[in-house]
Amino acid sequence: MPLEWIIAALAIVAAAASALSWWGVRTLRRERTAQLQFPQPAARASTQRQQVALVVNPVKIGASLAREQVEQACSDAGWDPPLIMETTVAEPGGSQAQRAVKAGYDVVIAAGGDGTIRAVADALVHTSAALGLLPLGTGNLLARNLGIAVNDVPRGIQQALHGATRRIDMGQVELRNDHTGVTGNHTFLVMGGVGLDAVVVAATKDTLKRKFGWLAYSEAGVRSLPGKLQRMSISIDGGPWQTRRVHSVLFANCGKLPGGITFIPDATIDDGYLDVVITSPRSIFGWLWVAGKILFRHPGPIPVITYHRVRRVDVRVSEATGTQLDGDTSGEVTSLSVDVVPNALMVRVPGRATGPSAGLFDHSVEG
């Protein structure tokens, strides 16, 4: 089949997916309107009193609803009113969470997209405060991987306030650009990468993200394929450097993508390891091969995608190349180093707390 036909077929698939997403967004907005009109049943009072802080991104759809219902849930439980803090461009969530930790709050709920959640989580690393997730963004990948309610504000609040507690890993990355002299240390909760995936993130249109959610990345992906192979040198766990021509190097803390797609079958968010995925298709046919392996969960290896389970990965690139962390662009680098931070965070997940230390070892996740 000619290359042009394959690209056209991918575009048709993306258009169909976008149409389905448009219908889903309309349905979601109707559901949120109904939630505003009809009061939710009161939560059962918890046996343990908690101090609750809410860090909310005010520009997200559902932000005002989240604020009102967190206040109501705390009142129903007989607790003090929550501390409400809004994010800004200058303060995306980290400084607000730090204030809550210093004041001794038991749970800090992050209400927003993946960027807000990452900023709040960064401030809670190795503290006694639990992270509650109230996903209001487009990807919401951490919530999806933990089985936390997405697009259901009342249920998400109940899980954040009354759920079990699970310790999870984080990723820590040092980004370096020898051309500019800029370096930076960052964390991520779900996935980061260097190469084509960062190109796709940068190419995704904000207008499409607002209208169609995570499917907007598919449209950007179609425009970015087949992409440019780059020479990268990779070292796994301090081992010898291997130089290859690849599209991207992904480093992941968990393996599920939106739509129920399992991108990395063996990835686990609390195993003390990261999963590195190296992709190197040379044509549309190669990308279709990768897509087939992922969608149909083919167990056998294929030469255009390789997986590694690591504690550390180092990457050097032949020219300055873009990076992304949890779906946000993070600048161009000439090299980077990624490490896992085991047991970094306590996160509220589906399940029931039963006492003062309940949930610390309860890893149950609702279906």
C-alpha positions as CSV (number, residue, x, y, z in Angstrom):
1,M,0.0,0.0,0.0
2,P,1.4,3.4,-0.9
3,L,2.7,5.5,2.0
4,E,0.1,8.3,1.3
5,W,-2.7,5.8,1.7
6,I,-1.4,4.7,5.1
7,I,-1.2,8.3,6.3
8,A,-4.7,8.9,5.0
9,A,-6.0,5.9,6.9
10,L,-4.4,7.0,10.1
11,A,-5.9,10.5,9.6
12,I,-9.4,8.9,9.2
13,V,-8.9,6.9,12.4
14,A,-7.9,10.0,14.3
15,A,-10.9,11.9,12.9
16,A,-13.3,9.1,14.0
17,A,-11.7,9.0,17.5
18,S,-12.0,12.8,17.7
19,A,-15.7,12.5,16.9
20,L,-16.2,9.9,19.6
21,S,-14.3,12.1,22.1
22,W,-16.5,15.1,21.1
23,W,-19.6,13.1,22.0
24,G,-18.0,12.0,25.2
25,V,-17.2,15.6,26.2
26,R,-20.8,16.6,25.6
27,T,-22.0,13.8,27.8
28,L,-19.5,14.6,30.5
29,R,-20.6,18.3,30.6
30,R,-24.3,17.2,31.0
31,E,-23.3,14.9,33.9
32,R,-21.4,17.7,35.6
33,T,-24.4,20.0,35.2
34,A,-26.5,17.4,36.8
35,Q,-24.1,17.2,39.7
36,L,-24.4,20.9,40.3
37,Q,-28.2,20.7,40.3
38,F,-28.8,17.7,42.4
39,P,-27.0,17.3,45.8
40,Q,-24.9,14.3,46.4
41,P,-25.6,11.9,49.3
42,A,-23.6,12.8,52.4
43,A,-20.5,10.8,53.1
44,R,-20.3,8.4,56.1
45,A,-18.3,10.1,58.9
46,S,-14.8,8.8,59.2
47,T,-13.6,7.4,62.5
48,Q,-10.4,9.4,62.2
49,R,-10.4,13.2,62.2
50,Q,-8.3,14.7,59.4
51,Q,-7.0,18.1,58.4
52,V,-7.6,18.6,54.7
53,A,-6.0,21.0,52.3
54,L,-7.1,21.5,48.7
55,V,-4.8,22.8,46.0
56,V,-7.0,23.6,43.0
57,N,-6.3,24.8,39.5
58,P,-9.1,27.4,39.1
59,V,-9.1,27.4,35.3
60,K,-10.1,23.7,35.0
61,I,-13.6,22.7,34.2
62,G,-15.2,21.5,37.5
63,A,-12.8,23.5,39.7
64,S,-15.6,25.4,41.5
65,L,-17.6,22.2,41.9
66,A,-14.6,20.4,43.4
67,R,-14.1,23.2,45.9
68,E,-17.7,23.2,47.0
69,Q,-17.9,19.5,47.4
70,V,-14.7,19.1,49.3
71,E,-16.0,21.7,51.7
72,Q,-19.3,19.8,52.0
73,A,-17.5,16.4,52.5
74,C,-15.4,17.8,55.3
75,S,-18.5,19.3,57.0
76,D,-20.4,16.0,56.6
77,A,-17.5,14.2,58.3
78,G,-17.5,16.6,61.2
79,W,-14.0,17.9,60.4
80,D,-12.7,21.5,60.2
81,P,-13.2,23.3,56.9
82,P,-10.5,22.5,54.4
83,L,-7.7,24.9,53.6
84,I,-8.3,26.1,50.0
85,M,-5.4,27.3,47.9
86,E,-5.6,28.1,44.2
87,T,-2.7,27.7,41.8
88,T,-1.3,30.4,39.6
89,V,1.2,30.5,36.7
90,A,3.9,31.5,39.1
91,E,2.9,29.0,41.7
92,P,1.6,25.8,40.0
93,G,1.0,23.9,43.3
94,G,4.3,23.1,44.9
95,S,4.5,26.1,47.3
96,Q,0.9,25.7,48.3
97,A,1.4,22.0,49.2
98,Q,4.6,23.0,51.2
99,R,2.5,25.4,53.3
100,A,0.0,22.6,54.0
101,V,2.8,20.2,55.0
102,K,4.4,22.7,57.3
103,A,1.0,23.4,58.9
104,G,0.6,19.7,59.7
105,Y,-2.3,18.8,57.3
106,D,-3.0,15.1,56.9
107,V,-4.1,15.0,53.3
108,V,-3.4,17.4,50.5
109,I,-5.8,17.1,47.5
110,A,-4.6,18.1,44.1
111,A,-7.5,19.2,41.9
112,G,-6.3,19.8,38.3
113,G,-4.4,18.2,35.5
114,D,-1.2,16.2,35.5
115,G,0.9,19.3,35.9
116,T,-0.9,20.4,39.0
117,I,-0.7,16.9,40.5
118,R,3.0,16.6,39.8
119,A,3.7,20.0,41.4
120,V,1.8,19.1,44.5
121,A,3.3,15.6,44.7
122,D,6.8,17.0,44.5
123,A,6.2,18.9,47.7
124,L,4.9,15.8,49.5
125,V,7.9,13.4,48.8
126,H,8.9,11.6,52.0
127,T,6.5,13.5,54.2
128,S,3.7,12.2,56.4
129,A,1.0,13.9,54.3
130,A,-1.1,11.8,51.9
131,L,-1.7,13.0,48.3
132,G,-5.4,12.9,47.3
133,L,-6.1,13.0,43.6
134,L,-9.0,14.9,42.1
135,P,-8.3,14.7,38.3
136,L,-9.7,17.5,36.2
137,G,-7.3,17.4,33.3
138,T,-7.1,15.7,29.9
139,G,-4.7,12.8,30.6
140,N,-5.1,12.0,34.3
141,L,-2.7,9.1,33.8
142,L,-1.7,8.7,37.4
143,A,-5.3,8.5,38.5
144,R,-6.1,6.0,35.8
145,N,-3.2,3.8,36.8
146,L,-4.2,3.8,40.4
147,G,-7.9,3.1,39.7
148,I,-9.0,6.5,41.0
149,A,-12.2,7.9,39.7
150,V,-11.8,10.1,36.6
151,N,-14.6,12.6,35.6
152,D,-16.5,11.8,38.8
153,V,-15.9,14.5,41.3
154,P,-18.0,13.2,44.2
155,R,-16.5,9.7,44.0
156,G,-13.0,11.1,43.6
157,I,-13.5,13.2,46.8
158,Q,-14.6,10.1,48.7
159,Q,-11.6,8.2,47.6
160,A,-9.2,11.1,48.5
161,L,-10.7,11.6,52.0
162,H,-11.8,8.1,53.0
163,G,-9.7,5.7,50.8
164,A,-6.8,3.5,51.7
165,T,-3.2,4.7,51.4
166,R,-0.7,3.3,49.0
167,R,3.0,4.2,48.8
168,I,4.2,4.6,45.2
169,D,7.5,5.4,43.4
170,M,8.5,8.5,41.6
171,G,11.0,9.3,38.9
172,Q,13.7,11.9,39.3
173,V,15.4,13.4,36.2
174,E,18.4,15.7,35.7
175,L,18.2,17.6,32.4
176,R,21.3,19.1,30.9
177,N,22.0,21.3,27.9
178,D,25.7,21.7,27.2
179,H,25.0,24.4,24.5
180,T,23.1,26.7,26.8
181,G,24.7,25.6,30.1
182,V,21.2,25.1,31.6
183,T,20.6,22.2,34.0
184,G,17.5,21.3,36.0
185,N,16.2,18.6,38.4
186,H,12.6,17.5,38.1
187,T,10.3,14.7,39.2
188,F,7.6,12.8,37.3
189,L,4.9,10.4,38.4
190,V,3.9,8.7,35.2
191,M,6.1,9.0,32.1
192,G,8.8,11.2,30.6
193,G,10.8,11.0,27.4
194,V,13.3,12.5,25.0
195,G,12.7,12.6,21.3
196,L,9.5,12.0,19.3
197,D,7.1,11.8,22.2
198,A,8.2,15.3,23.3
199,V,7.7,16.5,19.7
200,V,4.1,15.2,19.8
201,V,3.5,16.9,23.2
202,A,4.8,20.2,21.8
203,A,2.7,19.8,18.7
204,T,-0.6,19.1,20.5
205,K,-3.0,22.0,20.1
206,D,-4.4,23.4,23.3
207,T,-7.7,24.1,21.6
208,L,-8.0,20.4,20.6
209,K,-7.1,19.3,24.2
210,R,-9.8,21.5,25.6
211,K,-12.4,20.1,23.1
212,F,-11.3,16.5,22.8
213,G,-9.2,15.6,25.8
214,W,-6.3,13.1,25.5
215,L,-7.3,12.2,21.9
216,A,-5.8,15.5,20.8
217,Y,-2.4,13.8,21.2
218,S,-3.4,11.3,18.5
219,E,-3.9,14.1,16.0
220,A,-0.5,15.5,16.8
221,G,1.0,12.0,16.5
222,V,-0.4,11.6,13.0
223,R,1.1,14.9,12.0
224,S,4.5,14.0,13.5
225,L,4.9,10.5,11.9
226,P,7.0,8.9,10.7
227,G,9.4,11.2,12.5
228,K,13.2,11.7,12.4
229,L,15.6,9.1,13.8
230,Q,18.3,10.5,16.0
231,R,21.6,9.1,17.3
232,M,21.4,8.5,21.0
233,S,23.8,6.9,23.4
234,I,22.1,5.0,26.3
235,S,23.5,3.5,29.5
236,I,21.3,1.2,31.6
237,D,22.1,1.0,35.4
238,G,25.6,2.3,34.9
239,G,26.4,-0.2,32.2
240,P,28.3,0.3,29.0
241,W,27.1,3.0,26.6
242,Q,25.2,1.7,23.5
243,T,24.7,4.1,20.5
244,R,21.6,3.6,18.4
245,R,19.5,5.6,15.9
246,V,16.1,5.9,17.6
247,H,13.0,8.0,17.6
248,S,12.6,8.3,21.4
249,V,13.6,7.0,24.8
250,L,10.6,6.8,27.2
251,F,11.0,6.2,31.0
252,A,7.9,5.2,32.8
253,N,6.7,4.7,36.3
254,C,3.5,3.0,35.2
255,G,2.2,1.4,32.1
256,K,-1.5,2.3,31.3
257,L,-2.5,4.9,28.7
258,P,-6.0,6.5,28.3
259,G,-8.6,4.3,26.6
260,G,-7.5,1.2,28.6
261,I,-4.4,0.7,26.5
262,T,-1.6,-1.1,28.3
263,F,1.6,0.4,26.9
264,I,4.0,-1.4,29.2
265,P,2.6,-4.7,30.4
266,D,5.0,-5.3,33.3
267,A,5.2,-1.8,34.7
268,T,4.2,-1.5,38.3
269,I,4.1,1.8,40.2
270,D,5.5,0.6,43.5
271,D,8.1,-2.0,42.5
272,G,11.2,0.2,43.0
273,Y,12.0,0.2,39.2
274,L,11.3,2.3,36.1
275,D,10.5,0.9,32.7
276,V,12.5,2.2,29.7
277,V,11.0,1.9,26.2
278,I,13.2,2.6,23.2
279,T,11.4,3.0,19.8
280,S,13.1,2.9,16.4
281,P,10.6,2.4,13.6
282,R,12.0,3.6,10.2
283,S,8.6,3.9,8.4
284,I,4.9,4.0,8.8
285,F,5.0,0.2,8.5
286,G,7.2,0.1,11.6
287,W,4.9,2.3,13.6
288,L,1.9,0.0,12.6
289,W,4.0,-2.9,13.9
290,V,4.5,-1.1,17.2
291,A,0.8,-0.2,17.4
292,G,-0.2,-3.8,16.7
293,K,2.1,-5.2,19.4
294,I,0.7,-2.7,22.0
295,L,-3.0,-2.9,21.0
296,F,-3.0,-6.7,20.7
297,R,-0.5,-7.3,23.5
298,H,1.7,-9.5,21.4
299,P,4.1,-11.1,23.9
300,G,7.0,-11.7,21.5
301,P,9.9,-9.2,20.9
302,I,10.1,-7.0,17.8
303,P,13.2,-5.2,16.7
304,V,11.6,-1.7,16.5
305,I,10.7,-1.5,20.2
306,T,12.7,-2.7,23.2
307,Y,11.9,-2.7,27.0
308,H,14.3,-2.4,29.9
309,R,13.5,-2.6,33.7
310,V,15.9,-0.2,35.4
311,R,16.8,1.8,38.5
312,R,18.7,4.3,36.4
313,V,19.1,5.3,32.8
314,D,21.5,7.9,31.2
315,V,20.9,9.3,27.7
316,R,23.2,11.4,25.5
317,V,21.9,12.9,22.2
318,S,23.9,14.1,19.2
319,E,22.0,17.4,19.0
320,A,19.8,19.3,21.4
321,T,16.5,17.4,21.6
322,G,13.1,18.1,23.3
323,T,11.9,16.4,26.4
324,Q,8.6,15.9,28.2
325,L,7.5,15.0,31.7
326,D,4.0,13.8,32.5
327,G,2.7,15.4,29.3
328,D,4.3,18.8,29.7
329,T,7.3,20.0,27.7
330,S,10.5,20.3,29.8
331,G,13.0,21.9,27.4
332,E,15.8,20.7,25.1
333,V,18.7,18.6,26.4
334,T,22.0,17.2,25.2
335,S,22.0,14.6,28.0
336,L,19.8,13.5,30.9
337,S,19.9,11.1,33.9
338,V,16.8,9.4,35.3
339,D,16.6,7.6,38.7
340,V,13.7,5.9,40.5
341,V,12.7,7.2,44.0
342,P,11.2,4.2,45.7
343,N,8.3,4.6,48.1
344,A,8.3,8.4,47.6
345,L,4.7,9.2,48.1
346,M,1.6,8.2,50.1
347,V,-1.4,8.4,47.8
348,R,-5.1,7.9,48.7
349,V,-6.5,5.1,46.5
350,P,-9.8,3.2,46.3
351,G,-10.3,1.0,49.4
352,R,-11.5,1.6,53.0
353,A,-9.4,2.9,55.9
354,T,-10.2,1.1,59.1
355,G,-8.1,2.7,61.8
356,P,-5.3,5.2,62.7
357,S,-2.8,3.5,60.4
358,A,-5.4,2.0,58.0
359,G,-4.5,1.8,54.4
360,L,-0.7,2.0,54.8
361,F,-0.5,-1.6,53.7
362,D,-3.8,-1.8,51.8
363,H,-3.1,-1.8,48.1
364,S,-6.6,-2.8,47.0
365,V,-7.9,-1.1,43.9
366,E,-11.5,-1.0,42.8
367,G,-12.4,-2.2,39.3
